């Protein structure tokens, strides 16, 4: 995984930690927040990572692109 991927992975972790207790989060809002945090757009692989990390935390992600 590249340094940029590591940065995005860490940002996803922080984002999800901030939303602890939320049953559902918005994909659109999450991507917007991650873009603001990292300055990088998420590719499909990292969007999948967001979905997986949310699932592990018991969250659902609304695919509201």
Beta strands, then each sheet from edge to edge (+ up, - down):
strand 1: 24-26
strand 2: 60-62
sheet 1: 1+ 2+
end
